[in-house]
Amino acid sequence: MLEKILENYREEELLKADSFDDAIIGVAEDMNEPLRLVYSVKKCLDILCKEMDYDDAIEHFNFNVAGAYVGKQTPIWCWDVFE
């Protein structure tokens, strides 16, 4: 997905979350804001669960990933995890 996005938005500077390229599901466009990458939380957790158990992955994601604001281009986290 990332390759297709980069191909279609060559002029844009996109802010990526390290290690989560496979969790990208699209982009968010708003005329008043910079283009932002959109990530699937479920896919992010799947990636983290390769290194830790699910509870630790949730805690790590909430605190270290989704909890990090890095400016107007901070990625958007699509909460698609409902069990």
C-alpha positions as CSV (number, residue, x, y, z in Angstrom):
1,M,0.0,0.0,0.0
2,L,2.8,2.4,0.9
3,E,4.4,2.1,-2.5
4,K,1.1,2.9,-4.3
5,I,0.6,5.9,-2.0
6,L,4.1,7.3,-2.6
7,E,3.6,6.8,-6.3
8,N,0.4,8.8,-6.3
9,Y,1.6,11.5,-4.0
10,R,5.1,12.1,-5.1
11,E,5.1,15.8,-4.2
12,E,3.9,15.2,-0.7
13,E,6.0,14.7,2.4
14,L,4.4,11.9,4.4
15,L,5.3,11.1,8.0
16,K,5.6,7.4,8.6
17,A,5.4,5.4,11.9
18,D,8.6,3.3,12.0
19,S,8.1,-0.5,11.6
20,F,4.4,-0.2,10.6
21,D,4.5,0.1,6.8
22,D,2.4,-3.1,6.4
23,A,-0.3,-1.5,8.6
24,I,-0.9,1.5,6.3
25,I,-4.5,1.4,4.8
26,G,-4.7,4.7,3.1
27,V,-4.3,8.5,3.3
28,A,-6.5,11.2,4.8
29,E,-6.9,14.4,2.7
30,D,-8.2,17.6,4.1
31,M,-7.9,20.9,2.2
32,N,-6.9,22.7,5.4
33,E,-4.4,20.1,6.7
34,P,-1.4,18.3,5.3
35,L,-1.8,14.8,3.9
36,R,-1.6,12.1,6.6
37,L,-1.1,8.4,6.4
38,V,-3.8,6.2,7.9
39,Y,-2.9,3.0,9.8
40,S,-5.0,0.0,10.9
41,V,-4.6,-0.4,14.6
42,K,-5.4,-4.2,14.2
43,K,-2.5,-4.5,11.7
44,C,-0.2,-2.5,14.0
45,L,-1.1,-4.8,16.9
46,D,-0.5,-7.9,14.7
47,I,3.0,-6.5,14.0
48,L,3.7,-5.9,17.7
49,C,2.4,-9.3,18.7
50,K,5.3,-10.9,16.8
51,E,7.5,-9.5,19.5
52,M,5.3,-9.4,22.6
53,D,2.0,-10.7,24.0
54,Y,-1.3,-9.0,23.1
55,D,-1.7,-7.1,26.4
56,D,1.8,-5.7,26.2
57,A,1.2,-4.8,22.5
58,I,-1.9,-2.8,23.4
59,E,0.0,-1.0,26.2
60,H,3.0,-0.3,23.9
61,F,0.8,0.9,21.1
62,N,-1.3,3.2,23.2
63,F,1.6,4.8,25.0
64,N,4.5,4.8,22.5
65,V,2.8,4.8,19.1
66,A,-0.7,6.3,19.1
67,G,0.2,8.5,22.1
68,A,3.0,10.2,20.2
69,Y,2.1,13.6,18.7
70,V,4.7,14.7,16.2
71,G,2.9,17.6,14.6
72,K,0.2,18.2,12.0
73,Q,1.3,15.2,10.0
74,T,1.0,12.8,12.8
75,P,-0.5,9.6,11.3
76,I,-4.2,8.7,11.9
77,W,-4.9,5.5,13.7
78,C,-8.0,3.7,12.5
79,W,-9.4,1.7,15.4
80,D,-10.6,-1.4,13.7
81,V,-10.1,-3.7,16.7
82,F,-13.5,-4.7,18.2
83,E,-13.7,-8.0,20.0
